[in-house]
Amino acid sequence: VQVVESGGGLVQPGGSLRLSCAASGFTFSSSAMSWARQASGKGLEWVSGIYEDGSFYYTPPMRGRFTISRDNDRNTVYLQMNSLKPDDTTVYYCVAHLWVADERLNYWGQGTPVTVSS
């Protein structure tokens, strides 16, 4: 199982970025995927998730600014981030949620850093 994030970088406040997560080694279309982040000195925060049926959720601070989507043909999940704020600065992780022998396991990518600064 492998998930690889890309698309992070430096952006000015109010700007946009699109993160991508390329997945392999499992049946992507049958798996839920999430984005999470962890700022320095803060706990883990789930940003958004998308299920196998395409339904999704957002943590309230991201609702209306972030959009999650998936392309099952490309085994890729995306996170479109708009109206970015300095508080959004952190490393963003892609997470694959797999069922293995009746146990749900989470597989994490290495993360992609996002910096929102003028």
ZIMOCOR-V160349 format. One record per residue. N is the residue number from 0. RES is the residue in one letter. SS is DSSP state (H for helix, E for strand, C for the rest). Layout:
BEGIN
n	res	ss
N	RES	SS
N	RES	SS
END
This chain:
BEGIN
n	res	ss
0	V	C
1	Q	E
2	V	E
3	V	E
4	E	E
5	S	E
6	G	C
7	G	C
8	G	E
9	L	E
10	V	E
11	Q	C
12	P	C
13	G	C
14	G	C
15	S	C
16	L	E
17	R	E
18	L	E
19	S	E
20	C	E
21	A	E
22	A	E
23	S	E
24	G	C
25	F	C
26	T	C
27	F	H
28	S	H
29	S	H
30	S	C
31	A	E
32	M	E
33	S	E
34	W	E
35	A	E
36	R	E
37	Q	E
38	A	C
39	S	C
40	G	C
41	K	C
42	G	C
43	L	C
44	E	E
45	W	E
46	V	E
47	S	E
48	G	E
49	I	E
50	Y	C
51	E	C
52	D	C
53	G	C
54	S	C
55	F	E
56	Y	E
57	Y	E
58	T	C
59	P	H
60	P	H
61	M	H
62	R	C
63	G	C
64	R	C
65	F	E
66	T	E
67	I	E
68	S	E
69	R	E
70	D	E
71	N	C
72	D	C
73	R	C
74	N	C
75	T	E
76	V	E
77	Y	E
78	L	E
79	Q	E
80	M	E
81	N	C
82	S	C
83	L	C
84	K	C
85	P	H
86	D	H
87	D	H
88	T	C
89	T	E
90	V	E
91	Y	E
92	Y	E
93	C	E
94	V	E
95	A	E
96	H	E
97	L	E
98	W	E
99	V	E
100	A	C
101	D	C
102	E	E
103	R	E
104	L	E
105	N	E
106	Y	E
107	W	E
108	G	C
109	Q	C
110	G	C
111	T	E
112	P	E
113	V	E
114	T	E
115	V	E
116	S	C
117	S	C
END
